[in-house]
Amino acid sequence: MTHTGLANLFPGMEIKKLDVPSYLHPMAAINWIMNSYTAGLPEHLRKQFLSLTIEDLLATFANQNYVDHPLCRELSPAMQLGLACGTFIHAVKPGQAAAPTEYFPL
């Protein structure tokens, strides 16, 4: 949760300290994501992914050209859901007509 989201859970209270413990450091997130991402790739792509430098990763995906790259396309769907920076859902109430889905590809 973001620090502002956390503070919003306690309206009217005086926040004395807002801190990042070492086990929640951004490097812990990077480590978790990289290890999980690697585990979610098919075996034939793991070595390729692990051989990339951080500079390679940043340059390769600078323009958000994820969809067509095998390192993105072949990441398991479960891992995509688990590591995504966001998701969306398209739902309708029971008994109501569904809206066209061309704007919401699932």
Order of alpha helices (4+ residues) and beta strands (2+ residues): alpha-alpha-alpha-alpha-alpha-alpha
